[in-house]
Amino acid sequence: MKLGVAINDTWAFFSDVYALFQKEHQTSQFNPRTYNSPFLNGRINRYFYQKDLKTFLNNNDVCFFEWAGEYLAHATMQPKQSGIVTRLHRYELYQ
């Protein structure tokens, strides 16, 4: 099974779990490209972010989101190509 992992914040809670995932599954990480262009910087980065997210969702059977944040919100707005799993941290319920 192809398992994609998207982490927007810190790896502090996840490094051990990710090591276990790597032993059992073919894993990849979501790393959106960013460019520092003097013109249209926001539009260019937004375009590549959306393109990279679509590719990430299409290339994996299951996508795991460590935080219920920006990456998860944007992924749930895309056409469903893979399963989406997230680990919701307790304090995220109150934010």
Chimera marker file (.cmm) of the C-alpha trace (Angstrom):
<marker_set name="trace">
<marker id="1" x="0.000" y="0.000" z="0.000" r="1" g="1" b="0" radius="0.5"/>
<marker id="2" x="1.195" y="3.504" z="-0.819" r="1" g="1" b="0" radius="0.5"/>
<marker id="3" x="0.937" y="5.760" z="2.211" r="1" g="1" b="0" radius="0.5"/>
<marker id="4" x="1.411" y="9.512" z="1.964" r="1" g="1" b="0" radius="0.5"/>
<marker id="5" x="2.166" y="11.587" z="5.050" r="1" g="1" b="0" radius="0.5"/>
<marker id="6" x="1.500" y="15.309" z="5.342" r="1" g="1" b="0" radius="0.5"/>
<marker id="7" x="2.756" y="17.246" z="8.334" r="1" g="1" b="0" radius="0.5"/>
<marker id="8" x="2.406" y="21.012" z="8.379" r="1" g="1" b="0" radius="0.5"/>
<marker id="9" x="3.829" y="21.770" z="11.809" r="1" g="1" b="0" radius="0.5"/>
<marker id="10" x="6.172" y="19.693" z="13.930" r="1" g="1" b="0" radius="0.5"/>
<marker id="11" x="7.375" y="16.107" z="13.735" r="1" g="1" b="0" radius="0.5"/>
<marker id="12" x="7.737" y="15.890" z="17.537" r="1" g="1" b="0" radius="0.5"/>
<marker id="13" x="4.642" y="13.705" z="17.975" r="1" g="1" b="0" radius="0.5"/>
<marker id="14" x="5.105" y="11.635" z="14.861" r="1" g="1" b="0" radius="0.5"/>
<marker id="15" x="8.672" y="10.468" z="14.211" r="1" g="1" b="0" radius="0.5"/>
<marker id="16" x="8.206" y="7.041" z="15.876" r="1" g="1" b="0" radius="0.5"/>
<marker id="17" x="4.908" y="6.402" z="14.093" r="1" g="1" b="0" radius="0.5"/>
<marker id="18" x="6.448" y="7.380" z="10.755" r="1" g="1" b="0" radius="0.5"/>
<marker id="19" x="9.309" y="4.910" z="11.285" r="1" g="1" b="0" radius="0.5"/>
<marker id="20" x="6.731" y="2.137" z="11.769" r="1" g="1" b="0" radius="0.5"/>
<marker id="21" x="4.868" y="3.227" z="8.636" r="1" g="1" b="0" radius="0.5"/>
<marker id="22" x="8.093" y="3.021" z="6.634" r="1" g="1" b="0" radius="0.5"/>
<marker id="23" x="8.681" y="-0.575" z="7.736" r="1" g="1" b="0" radius="0.5"/>
<marker id="24" x="5.269" y="-1.749" z="6.557" r="1" g="1" b="0" radius="0.5"/>
<marker id="25" x="4.353" y="0.500" z="3.601" r="1" g="1" b="0" radius="0.5"/>
<marker id="26" x="5.744" y="2.440" z="0.692" r="1" g="1" b="0" radius="0.5"/>
<marker id="27" x="5.704" y="5.974" z="2.117" r="1" g="1" b="0" radius="0.5"/>
<marker id="28" x="6.064" y="9.471" z="0.737" r="1" g="1" b="0" radius="0.5"/>
<marker id="29" x="5.885" y="12.919" z="2.290" r="1" g="1" b="0" radius="0.5"/>
<marker id="30" x="3.994" y="15.972" z="1.104" r="1" g="1" b="0" radius="0.5"/>
<marker id="31" x="6.500" y="18.753" z="0.531" r="1" g="1" b="0" radius="0.5"/>
<marker id="32" x="4.981" y="21.556" z="-1.536" r="1" g="1" b="0" radius="0.5"/>
<marker id="33" x="7.337" y="23.551" z="-3.707" r="1" g="1" b="0" radius="0.5"/>
<marker id="34" x="7.831" y="27.237" z="-2.957" r="1" g="1" b="0" radius="0.5"/>
<marker id="35" x="9.449" y="29.895" z="-5.084" r="1" g="1" b="0" radius="0.5"/>
<marker id="36" x="10.713" y="33.312" z="-4.086" r="1" g="1" b="0" radius="0.5"/>
<marker id="37" x="9.773" y="35.385" z="-7.077" r="1" g="1" b="0" radius="0.5"/>
<marker id="38" x="9.668" y="39.189" z="-6.977" r="1" g="1" b="0" radius="0.5"/>
<marker id="39" x="6.480" y="39.131" z="-9.088" r="1" g="1" b="0" radius="0.5"/>
<marker id="40" x="3.286" y="37.182" z="-8.453" r="1" g="1" b="0" radius="0.5"/>
<marker id="41" x="4.936" y="35.275" z="-5.596" r="1" g="1" b="0" radius="0.5"/>
<marker id="42" x="1.653" y="34.408" z="-3.857" r="1" g="1" b="0" radius="0.5"/>
<marker id="43" x="-0.084" y="33.264" z="-7.026" r="1" g="1" b="0" radius="0.5"/>
<marker id="44" x="2.846" y="31.129" z="-8.168" r="1" g="1" b="0" radius="0.5"/>
<marker id="45" x="3.210" y="29.429" z="-4.789" r="1" g="1" b="0" radius="0.5"/>
<marker id="46" x="-0.557" y="28.886" z="-4.510" r="1" g="1" b="0" radius="0.5"/>
<marker id="47" x="-0.609" y="27.296" z="-7.976" r="1" g="1" b="0" radius="0.5"/>
<marker id="48" x="2.240" y="24.895" z="-7.192" r="1" g="1" b="0" radius="0.5"/>
<marker id="49" x="0.803" y="24.108" z="-3.758" r="1" g="1" b="0" radius="0.5"/>
<marker id="50" x="-2.533" y="23.047" z="-5.305" r="1" g="1" b="0" radius="0.5"/>
<marker id="51" x="-0.796" y="21.101" z="-8.063" r="1" g="1" b="0" radius="0.5"/>
<marker id="52" x="1.507" y="19.309" z="-5.594" r="1" g="1" b="0" radius="0.5"/>
<marker id="53" x="-1.429" y="18.485" z="-3.308" r="1" g="1" b="0" radius="0.5"/>
<marker id="54" x="-3.428" y="16.958" z="-6.180" r="1" g="1" b="0" radius="0.5"/>
<marker id="55" x="-0.409" y="14.889" z="-7.233" r="1" g="1" b="0" radius="0.5"/>
<marker id="56" x="0.140" y="13.762" z="-3.636" r="1" g="1" b="0" radius="0.5"/>
<marker id="57" x="-3.496" y="12.651" z="-3.263" r="1" g="1" b="0" radius="0.5"/>
<marker id="58" x="-3.491" y="10.867" z="-6.638" r="1" g="1" b="0" radius="0.5"/>
<marker id="59" x="-0.215" y="9.006" z="-6.059" r="1" g="1" b="0" radius="0.5"/>
<marker id="60" x="-1.138" y="7.424" z="-2.706" r="1" g="1" b="0" radius="0.5"/>
<marker id="61" x="-3.741" y="4.881" z="-1.612" r="1" g="1" b="0" radius="0.5"/>
<marker id="62" x="-4.086" y="6.513" z="1.807" r="1" g="1" b="0" radius="0.5"/>
<marker id="63" x="-2.977" y="10.000" z="2.879" r="1" g="1" b="0" radius="0.5"/>
<marker id="64" x="-2.281" y="10.531" z="6.574" r="1" g="1" b="0" radius="0.5"/>
<marker id="65" x="-2.478" y="14.062" z="7.985" r="1" g="1" b="0" radius="0.5"/>
<marker id="66" x="-0.839" y="14.464" z="11.381" r="1" g="1" b="0" radius="0.5"/>
<marker id="67" x="-2.546" y="17.763" z="12.168" r="1" g="1" b="0" radius="0.5"/>
<marker id="68" x="-6.097" y="18.879" z="11.447" r="1" g="1" b="0" radius="0.5"/>
<marker id="69" x="-4.863" y="22.052" z="9.799" r="1" g="1" b="0" radius="0.5"/>
<marker id="70" x="-4.359" y="23.765" z="6.468" r="1" g="1" b="0" radius="0.5"/>
<marker id="71" x="-3.150" y="20.695" z="4.540" r="1" g="1" b="0" radius="0.5"/>
<marker id="72" x="-6.142" y="18.629" z="5.662" r="1" g="1" b="0" radius="0.5"/>
<marker id="73" x="-8.624" y="21.418" z="4.927" r="1" g="1" b="0" radius="0.5"/>
<marker id="74" x="-7.342" y="21.827" z="1.373" r="1" g="1" b="0" radius="0.5"/>
<marker id="75" x="-7.153" y="18.057" z="0.779" r="1" g="1" b="0" radius="0.5"/>
<marker id="76" x="-10.788" y="17.562" z="1.744" r="1" g="1" b="0" radius="0.5"/>
<marker id="77" x="-11.834" y="20.093" z="-0.903" r="1" g="1" b="0" radius="0.5"/>
<marker id="78" x="-10.193" y="18.049" z="-3.677" r="1" g="1" b="0" radius="0.5"/>
<marker id="79" x="-11.895" y="15.251" z="-5.632" r="1" g="1" b="0" radius="0.5"/>
<marker id="80" x="-11.432" y="12.034" z="-3.662" r="1" g="1" b="0" radius="0.5"/>
<marker id="81" x="-8.686" y="9.875" z="-5.162" r="1" g="1" b="0" radius="0.5"/>
<marker id="82" x="-7.376" y="8.305" z="-1.948" r="1" g="1" b="0" radius="0.5"/>
<marker id="83" x="-8.441" y="7.647" z="1.590" r="1" g="1" b="0" radius="0.5"/>
<marker id="84" x="-7.774" y="10.443" z="4.069" r="1" g="1" b="0" radius="0.5"/>
<marker id="85" x="-6.860" y="9.771" z="7.688" r="1" g="1" b="0" radius="0.5"/>
<marker id="86" x="-6.000" y="12.385" z="10.290" r="1" g="1" b="0" radius="0.5"/>
<marker id="87" x="-4.868" y="12.277" z="13.870" r="1" g="1" b="0" radius="0.5"/>
<marker id="88" x="-6.732" y="14.965" z="15.718" r="1" g="1" b="0" radius="0.5"/>
<marker id="89" x="-4.892" y="16.229" z="18.792" r="1" g="1" b="0" radius="0.5"/>
<marker id="90" x="-7.045" y="17.048" z="21.794" r="1" g="1" b="0" radius="0.5"/>
<marker id="91" x="-6.219" y="20.755" z="21.915" r="1" g="1" b="0" radius="0.5"/>
<marker id="92" x="-7.128" y="21.125" z="18.225" r="1" g="1" b="0" radius="0.5"/>
<marker id="93" x="-10.772" y="20.555" z="19.172" r="1" g="1" b="0" radius="0.5"/>
<marker id="94" x="-10.811" y="23.843" z="21.041" r="1" g="1" b="0" radius="0.5"/>
<marker id="95" x="-9.018" y="26.014" z="18.479" r="1" g="1" b="0" radius="0.5"/>
<link id1="1" id2="2" r="1" g="1" b="0" radius="0.2"/>
<link id1="2" id2="3" r="1" g="1" b="0" radius="0.2"/>
<link id1="3" id2="4" r="1" g="1" b="0" radius="0.2"/>
<link id1="4" id2="5" r="1" g="1" b="0" radius="0.2"/>
<link id1="5" id2="6" r="1" g="1" b="0" radius="0.2"/>
<link id1="6" id2="7" r="1" g="1" b="0" radius="0.2"/>
<link id1="7" id2="8" r="1" g="1" b="0" radius="0.2"/>
<link id1="8" id2="9" r="1" g="1" b="0" radius="0.2"/>
<link id1="9" id2="10" r="1" g="1" b="0" radius="0.2"/>
<link id1="10" id2="11" r="1" g="1" b="0" radius="0.2"/>
<link id1="11" id2="12" r="1" g="1" b="0" radius="0.2"/>
<link id1="12" id2="13" r="1" g="1" b="0" radius="0.2"/>
<link id1="13" id2="14" r="1" g="1" b="0" radius="0.2"/>
<link id1="14" id2="15" r="1" g="1" b="0" radius="0.2"/>
<link id1="15" id2="16" r="1" g="1" b="0" radius="0.2"/>
<link id1="16" id2="17" r="1" g="1" b="0" radius="0.2"/>
<link id1="17" id2="18" r="1" g="1" b="0" radius="0.2"/>
<link id1="18" id2="19" r="1" g="1" b="0" radius="0.2"/>
<link id1="19" id2="20" r="1" g="1" b="0" radius="0.2"/>
<link id1="20" id2="21" r="1" g="1" b="0" radius="0.2"/>
<link id1="21" id2="22" r="1" g="1" b="0" radius="0.2"/>
<link id1="22" id2="23" r="1" g="1" b="0" radius="0.2"/>
<link id1="23" id2="24" r="1" g="1" b="0" radius="0.2"/>
<link id1="24" id2="25" r="1" g="1" b="0" radius="0.2"/>
<link id1="25" id2="26" r="1" g="1" b="0" radius="0.2"/>
<link id1="26" id2="27" r="1" g="1" b="0" radius="0.2"/>
<link id1="27" id2="28" r="1" g="1" b="0" radius="0.2"/>
<link id1="28" id2="29" r="1" g="1" b="0" radius="0.2"/>
<link id1="29" id2="30" r="1" g="1" b="0" radius="0.2"/>
<link id1="30" id2="31" r="1" g="1" b="0" radius="0.2"/>
<link id1="31" id2="32" r="1" g="1" b="0" radius="0.2"/>
<link id1="32" id2="33" r="1" g="1" b="0" radius="0.2"/>
<link id1="33" id2="34" r="1" g="1" b="0" radius="0.2"/>
<link id1="34" id2="35" r="1" g="1" b="0" radius="0.2"/>
<link id1="35" id2="36" r="1" g="1" b="0" radius="0.2"/>
<link id1="36" id2="37" r="1" g="1" b="0" radius="0.2"/>
<link id1="37" id2="38" r="1" g="1" b="0" radius="0.2"/>
<link id1="38" id2="39" r="1" g="1" b="0" radius="0.2"/>
<link id1="39" id2="40" r="1" g="1" b="0" radius="0.2"/>
<link id1="40" id2="41" r="1" g="1" b="0" radius="0.2"/>
<link id1="41" id2="42" r="1" g="1" b="0" radius="0.2"/>
<link id1="42" id2="43" r="1" g="1" b="0" radius="0.2"/>
<link id1="43" id2="44" r="1" g="1" b="0" radius="0.2"/>
<link id1="44" id2="45" r="1" g="1" b="0" radius="0.2"/>
<link id1="45" id2="46" r="1" g="1" b="0" radius="0.2"/>
<link id1="46" id2="47" r="1" g="1" b="0" radius="0.2"/>
<link id1="47" id2="48" r="1" g="1" b="0" radius="0.2"/>
<link id1="48" id2="49" r="1" g="1" b="0" radius="0.2"/>
<link id1="49" id2="50" r="1" g="1" b="0" radius="0.2"/>
<link id1="50" id2="51" r="1" g="1" b="0" radius="0.2"/>
<link id1="51" id2="52" r="1" g="1" b="0" radius="0.2"/>
<link id1="52" id2="53" r="1" g="1" b="0" radius="0.2"/>
<link id1="53" id2="54" r="1" g="1" b="0" radius="0.2"/>
<link id1="54" id2="55" r="1" g="1" b="0" radius="0.2"/>
<link id1="55" id2="56" r="1" g="1" b="0" radius="0.2"/>
<link id1="56" id2="57" r="1" g="1" b="0" radius="0.2"/>
<link id1="57" id2="58" r="1" g="1" b="0" radius="0.2"/>
<link id1="58" id2="59" r="1" g="1" b="0" radius="0.2"/>
<link id1="59" id2="60" r="1" g="1" b="0" radius="0.2"/>
<link id1="60" id2="61" r="1" g="1" b="0" radius="0.2"/>
<link id1="61" id2="62" r="1" g="1" b="0" radius="0.2"/>
<link id1="62" id2="63" r="1" g="1" b="0" radius="0.2"/>
<link id1="63" id2="64" r="1" g="1" b="0" radius="0.2"/>
<link id1="64" id2="65" r="1" g="1" b="0" radius="0.2"/>
<link id1="65" id2="66" r="1" g="1" b="0" radius="0.2"/>
<link id1="66" id2="67" r="1" g="1" b="0" radius="0.2"/>
<link id1="67" id2="68" r="1" g="1" b="0" radius="0.2"/>
<link id1="68" id2="69" r="1" g="1" b="0" radius="0.2"/>
<link id1="69" id2="70" r="1" g="1" b="0" radius="0.2"/>
<link id1="70" id2="71" r="1" g="1" b="0" radius="0.2"/>
<link id1="71" id2="72" r="1" g="1" b="0" radius="0.2"/>
<link id1="72" id2="73" r="1" g="1" b="0" radius="0.2"/>
<link id1="73" id2="74" r="1" g="1" b="0" radius="0.2"/>
<link id1="74" id2="75" r="1" g="1" b="0" radius="0.2"/>
<link id1="75" id2="76" r="1" g="1" b="0" radius="0.2"/>
<link id1="76" id2="77" r="1" g="1" b="0" radius="0.2"/>
<link id1="77" id2="78" r="1" g="1" b="0" radius="0.2"/>
<link id1="78" id2="79" r="1" g="1" b="0" radius="0.2"/>
<link id1="79" id2="80" r="1" g="1" b="0" radius="0.2"/>
<link id1="80" id2="81" r="1" g="1" b="0" radius="0.2"/>
<link id1="81" id2="82" r="1" g="1" b="0" radius="0.2"/>
<link id1="82" id2="83" r="1" g="1" b="0" radius="0.2"/>
<link id1="83" id2="84" r="1" g="1" b="0" radius="0.2"/>
<link id1="84" id2="85" r="1" g="1" b="0" radius="0.2"/>
<link id1="85" id2="86" r="1" g="1" b="0" radius="0.2"/>
<link id1="86" id2="87" r="1" g="1" b="0" radius="0.2"/>
<link id1="87" id2="88" r="1" g="1" b="0" radius="0.2"/>
<link id1="88" id2="89" r="1" g="1" b="0" radius="0.2"/>
<link id1="89" id2="90" r="1" g="1" b="0" radius="0.2"/>
<link id1="90" id2="91" r="1" g="1" b="0" radius="0.2"/>
<link id1="91" id2="92" r="1" g="1" b="0" radius="0.2"/>
<link id1="92" id2="93" r="1" g="1" b="0" radius="0.2"/>
<link id1="93" id2="94" r="1" g="1" b="0" radius="0.2"/>
<link id1="94" id2="95" r="1" g="1" b="0" radius="0.2"/>
</marker_set>
